[in-house]
Amino acid sequence: MKKIFTAISVLLPLALCTLGSQASAQTRASQYPKMYSEAPQVLVVMPPQNNSGVTGADNAVLGTIYRCLVEKGYDVVSPMITHDYFIKAGKSASDYGSSLSELKDKFGADACVFTEIKSLSKSYKFTTCAMRMYIRSTKTGDILYDRTLELEQEATKSSVRRYRHSSSILGSVLADAADAARATYKNESSDINYTSRVAAETILEDLRCGKHQSSYGKDGDKDVREQNRSKETIY
């Protein structure tokens, strides 16, 4: 009898942990049901809203978003076409609320993809990015997909200041320091842009596949991944 109770005491917590993890698990279809019920196929990528203070961050992620959506199997209106349209109209993404009928009529879009770059920075060892991306229906104005990510990545070795020990004269030491500073400046922009692109890719990982993807109609039961990732190394 004692052995039976011992076995129960060991197995019961394991069973409860398993049930708990299964209960807390979210699938794509359960997390984003409207993405599956409306099933948008034609998308317009709105100009990213850059609140990071880093010049050019919006352009850095625009191409990545477009590529990811195409790879996911969606029909995406060319950013070159939409860019010209928004310039002529004198509008940005923030000028559009929940009513997107104008873009539905103009481009035949089922939904629009909005991106907000909240912050983007580089420290001695890490580059960090906070980004939100959501997809809003042009038919109902409802948000179909909404994810926020805070990403921290280790900087590349070439972008971190490296001060080498030297027994040579002061001029050589100063030259080494200058080389390190130039390497830092040269790679800082690329590291920051790389981190923002990785953030965009990560946010779109759990998006439902479009009609041109082999997983279309079969990915609803896939588990949704955690929204936050940290300290990923850039290679």
Summary of the structure (lengths in Angstrom):
residues: 235
radius of gyration: 23.5
end to end distance: 57.2
largest distance: 81.9
contacts: 674
relative contact order: 0.17
helix: 46%
strand: 22%
